[in-house]
Amino acid sequence: MGIDMNQNLSNNEYLTVKDVQKYLNISQSKAYELVHRKDFPVCRFGACTRVPRKLFLAWAEKHTKVPTDLVVA
């Protein structure tokens, strides 16, 4: 079962592909494409793929494009 990203993301050290899918609001196929990218942080245990939470959040922040004139309060 996946996690509720708004409440439990900080409680899990490793995320499933479904967790990443829900967090980014993307399709299952796009989530699997993402975890197969060379620059995406994953741990593979046989057929199991897990994503380290802290590295995932850092990766997402690094790949977020923010316009220079956007002010975040």
C-alpha positions in Angstrom: 0.0 0.0 0.0 1.3 3.5 -0.8 1.6 6.4 1.6 -0.3 9.6 2.0 2.4 12.0 0.9 0.9 15.0 2.9 1.1 13.1 6.2 3.7 10.3 6.0 6.4 11.3 3.6 8.7 12.2 6.4 8.1 8.9 8.2 9.4 6.7 5.5 13.1 6.5 4.7 12.4 4.6 1.4 9.6 5.2 -1.1 8.0 2.8 -3.6 7.5 3.7 -7.2 3.8 4.2 -6.5 4.7 6.7 -3.7 6.8 8.6 -6.3 4.0 8.4 -8.8 1.5 9.8 -6.3 3.8 12.5 -5.0 4.6 13.8 -8.5 1.1 13.2 -9.8 2.3 11.3 -12.8 1.3 8.1 -14.6 2.7 4.7 -13.5 4.6 4.3 -16.8 6.2 7.8 -16.3 7.2 6.8 -12.7 8.9 3.7 -14.0 10.7 5.7 -16.7 11.9 8.0 -14.0 13.3 5.3 -11.7 15.3 3.9 -14.7 17.0 7.3 -15.4 20.7 7.2 -14.6 20.5 10.4 -12.6 17.6 9.3 -10.4 18.4 7.9 -6.9 17.2 4.3 -6.4 18.0 1.2 -4.5 17.4 -2.1 -6.2 16.8 -5.3 -4.2 16.3 -8.0 -6.9 13.0 -7.0 -8.5 12.2 -4.5 -5.8 12.9 -0.8 -6.4 13.0 1.7 -3.6 13.7 5.4 -3.6 15.6 7.0 -0.7 13.2 9.8 0.5 15.9 12.4 1.2 17.6 11.9 -2.1 14.3 11.9 -4.0 13.3 15.3 -2.5 16.8 16.7 -3.3 16.5 15.4 -6.8 13.0 16.9 -7.3 14.2 20.3 -5.9 17.3 20.2 -8.2 15.1 19.5 -11.3 12.5 22.1 -10.5 12.8 25.1 -12.7 11.8 28.4 -10.9 11.4 31.7 -12.9 13.9 34.3 -11.6 11.1 36.8 -10.9 9.1 34.4 -8.8 9.2 35.3 -5.1 8.6 32.6 -2.6 7.4 33.8 0.8 
